[in-house]
Structure formats: structure tokens, C-alpha cells
Amino acid sequence: MDDEQDTPEGPFRASSPVPVYAQLADELQRQIEAGELSAGARLPGERDLARTYRVALGTARRAIQELRDRGLIVTTHGKGSFVQDR
């Protein structure tokens, strides 16, 4: 059985030593660094991320937390998560 999940942006591997939430955070960080998500851009909500990347809601939530921990995004309660101005 193949444990790879194909997504529009690329596969996440559950068998990787890197947790899936970190793989998703890495993908979103890549998009930020490539300018696909520019400073001030609003990230999709956690449910939308989970649906788009076919991951659990908790995985999307942890990926967002990881991006906050990396200083790449800020989250405003009731408004969403936004790419931090560098």
C-alpha cells in the first residue's frame, strides 16, 4: 500500500521522519519565500488547508502553529493568519 498522499502542491509522506504537519509548514514556507504568498496575504483557514492538502484538521492547525513559531505568520483572533512582513 502506498502511504503517499498526492496534493496539488506535492506529496506528503506519512512514513517520513518529518511529521506531516512540518511537511505542510515547509510547503507553506516555500510559498512564502517564493512570493506566492506575499507579506500581508491572508492564509486559507485551517479547514480549507486541511481540505486542499488532504490532511487532518489537527495537522493543518499544527502547521499554522509551526509557521507562527518560525515567525513567518501572525494570527489575529477572528480575522485569520497573515504572512508576516519581513
Summary of the structure (lengths in Angstrom):
residues: 86
radius of gyration: 12.6
end to end distance: 42.4
largest distance: 42.4
contacts: 221
relative contact order: 0.19
helix: 41%
strand: 15%
